[in-house]
């Protein structure tokens, strides 16, 4: 097995173990596209995990900085010294968008919540928005699709964040300080609006980059209609709805 093949395999396995929903969405994409997605999703996992690698914020930031440096090195055709390094080199151009995502994740190293909703949206734009655009670019999306794809990514990122919110709060890192239900419903409504521009896109094969957001519309609709969106299990979809939703998204789009 070549170094690249082994690295792609390691990337796919990392996503399978660490982000099963994104793994399922990628497996629903055409087989010939997946190797362009695995490295991006694997490095995103590493970036997302880094802030939790230590209870000391400065140590966690050092871990993030390692990935910032590794991604910047790709522009000089230097392979990151990591098992997913060879695979990352194969998608070096779109991977550069994840430098901003890594920088934004510095906020996750510290327990303080975002000061306001605008700051939260900026974070989602730079993290989830950047990842969705990196994936779309890797699959050949045209530049004019960037704004809509990033908007979709931010909306999908909000849906995932709302689902994770109770756990984050229990760990002492709530995204916002004690938001009331109405604030959360308004946030969900804005998330729905951010998903919509992607419906008008003609992405061809690159539409597979949006598949990881297949649950977002349903989750945000639940949040918008809930008296307590952060109640345990309030935003969890049934296995049947998840599977049928992914099948529908793969056939008809998100």
Buried (B, 14 or more C-beta within 10 A) or exposed (E): EEEBEEBBBBBBBBBBEBBEBBBBBBBBBEEEBBBBBBBBBBBBBBBBBBBEBBEEBEEBBBBBBBBBEBBEBBEEEBBBEBBBBBBBBBBBEBBBBBBBBBBBBBBBBEEEBBEEBEBBBBBBBBBBBBBBBBBBBBBEBEEEBBEBBBBBBBBBBBBBBBBEBBEBBEEEBBBBEEBEBEEBBBBBBBBBEBBEBBEEBEBEBBBBBBBBBBBBBBBBBBBBEBEEBBEEEBBEBEEEEBEEBBEEBBEEBB
